Amino acid sequence: MKNAFARFIYKLLGWKTKYDLPKELKKYVVVGAPHTSNWDGIFSPLGVWAMDLEFRFFVKKELFRFPFGGIIRWAGGLPVDRKKKEDLTTQVANYFKNSDSLIIGITPEGTRSPNPKWKKGFYYIAQKANVPIAFGYLDYKQKICGIGPLFEPSGDIEKDMLRLKKHFTQYTPKHPEKFKI
C-alpha cells in the first residue's frame, strides 16, 4: 500500500525514480547524499518505496515508544541502542547477518548544514557485514530519486571518501550552498 501511495505522490509532484543496481542484490548499504534539507527525509523514503524496495534506517531505540514507535517501524525504522557496549557498526552488521534481505540508508554528512567531514560508519558497516555500498541521491533539479551504481571501496578510506563526495557533485541538492566536499 505504501508503495502505491509513494508512486502516486511522486507522479503527482513530477518526480521519477532510477534504480541502477542488479535486481537480485538483496543486501547493501545506501550512502545518501547530499543531505541539505528536511525534505530529503520525505522524498528519499517515498522514492525508495516507489521503487518497491524495503528500505531501512536507524533510529535511537528510545523513540520506539508510543505514539511514534509504530509509525517509525512502519516507515522502516530499526532501533539502535547507543548505550550498548557493542558499537553501532557491530549492531548494524548483526542486522545484516540475521536478514535475508536488507537495504540500509545512511546519510554520512550527519546534518543538513554544510559538513565536509563525513562520518565513516557506513563504510565500516559495509566492511563488517561484507555487503556492497550503493550511491543514493536526490536530484532536485531533475526531480529524480536514484540508487546506484555500486561503489567499490579501494581500502584507502580517505581516498574513497573523496571519490564518494565527488560522485555526488553531479546531483543538485535542495540547498546547493550547503553541500561541501
Helices and strands as residue ranges (DSSP letters): H 2-13, E 16-19, E 27-32, H 40-50, E 55-60, G 61-63, H 69-75, E 77-80, H 88-97, E 102-106, H 121-129, E 133-139, E 144-151, H 157-168, G 176-178
